[in-house]
Amino acid sequence: MNDRAPVQHLHHDFHPAVAAWFAASFPTATEAQLRAWPLIQAGRPTLVAAPTGSGKTLTAFLAAIDDLVRQSEDGALPDETQVLYVSPLKALSNDIRVNLPGPLEGIGEQLRSMGLPAHGIRTAVSTGDTTTAERNAMRKRAPHILVSTPESPYVLLGSASGRAMLRSARTVIVDEIHAVAGSKRGSHLALSLERLDALCRRRTVRVGLSATQKPLSLVADFLVGRAGGECAVVDVGHVRARDLGLELPQVPLEAVMPNEVWERVYDRMMELVVLHRTTLIYVNTRRMAERVARHLGDPLGSEHVAAHHGSLAKEFRLEAEQRRKRGELQVLVATASLELGIGIGDVDLVCQVGSPRNVAAFLRRIGSSGHQIGGTPKGRLFPTSRDDLIECTALLDCVLRGELDALRIHTKPYEMSSNRAVYDASGEAQGNSNAASSRHIHPHCESRERAETHQYSLHFCQPSNNNNLSNQGGYMFVQDHVPAHKGKTTVSNPIKDIEVASKVKELLAHSSRIPHGGRSVTRCESNM
């Protein structure tokens, strides 16, 4: 279903101002860029697999920006969103918001020097951190490039203003696609992208970016879905030169590391920090992030050390990211909230405390150092116990042999079906059929034999008058009818709107009423 771009040199045709800016900013284009640009400009769905620091994000953005610049030659760009960029992390969205103006300003200067009109390209970010004022501004005047998380398209498609904004979308860029493809967030995003195509009445050009994905054919199928046709795969590989090492204390590791051994670990971290200008330390828990930051902040000074994790308010997270970029921090201690391809300035060394549990996560985190074309990532791994040492040793061996974790994509995410049924019943879908769209996404694509035998039921439960939940509209839940699953049931969030609850019951067409625990239940079977 998927083919690979040829290896030979490929010519790309950019607007003179875009080409002039790129030539002035970079000595040459990378192999991933040379192979991907013609495919994206031709309107083909494209999956780009290349090492960290090879310019993947710029590859996708520059092709989209070039198209907008060409449109601006015929007059002012209309107030409509044409490019949707999706990243798994708010930190990466913030990074794009800060870094994207650089190319736009540089291209604008080239246009002025050529005596051409300004492009007028606007950008905006839509995440859980976006303020009400920013959302209102987007409704009044849609940005040409919208940066979002995987959940944002679902929210936008559920409102009239959001649908009006996305109806003109032409290109969808999914960055770090491996981080969502194997989870239910990916299933949610895949269905939102199919809904987007139905809203736009055309197939958008989908571009997937990742440094660690395996197998590529599976990720490509996930990107385009069942109805997306062929997806071009630009595979530059993930293997590159790296400086890796295992750091062990001078005493044997035990089942649990005692405090006195932790002190030796902190001392070794201090030695490495002093030997490098900038150090990024990854840990696996938020508690550990605060703990390490406190221990290193005492000798270095709290102004030179900061923590970054999901429990911090967005202002503190953004401040830590920008202080690191400005060179004000010697050490930044972070969890996975900062790992996915985030550009946080030049980093000399990355330390990983404890095993990250998979090869791809380790490569992404180590790739934060040497995050530029031609750079060499440098990382040190700190095991925290005997068991952790075994896992860390195996992880380094996999890296040396060029292995990656195999990605597994969820099939038939039932609870997503119930949540989407509530969405349809809310009256906001306006004919954008959930059932029709879900048949095109990869998580619902299975073999014919399994589809014929794999059934589940969508149920709606409405509490009786004597129930303590009678003030709520009811519940949606999904029951699996595969014998091996023993009738596994997944319950959705309560439907508090009674009007929506009644519409859910109407939505489940061809249903029959059956008694269930004294409650009114509506049931229908489907083998979508």
Secondary structure, DSSP 4 states (H G I P E B T S, - for coil): -EEE--SS-------HHHHHHHHHH-SS--HHHHHHHHHHHTT--EEEE--TTS-HHHHHHHHHHHHHHHHHTTSSPPS---EEEE-S-HHHHHHHHHHTHHHHHHHHHHHHHTTPPP----EEEESTT--HHHHHHHHHS--SEEEE-TTHHHHHHTSHHHHHHHTT--EEEETTTHHHHTSHHHHHHHHHHHHHHHHHTS--EEEEEESS-SSHHHHHHHHH-TTS--EEEEE--S----EEEE---SS---SS--HHHHHHHHHHHHHHHHHSS-EEEE-SSHHHHHHHHHHHHHHH-GGGEEEE-TTS-HHHHHHHHHHHHTT--SEEEE-GGG-SS---S--SEEEEES--SSHHHHHHHHTTTT-STT---EEEEE--SHHHHHHHHHHHHHHHTT--PPP------HHHHHHHHHHHHTT-STT--HHHHHTTSGGG---HHHHHH--EEEEEEE--TTSTTTTS-EEEEEEE--GGGTS-EEEEEEE--HHHHHHHHHHS-S-EEEEETTEEEEEEEE--
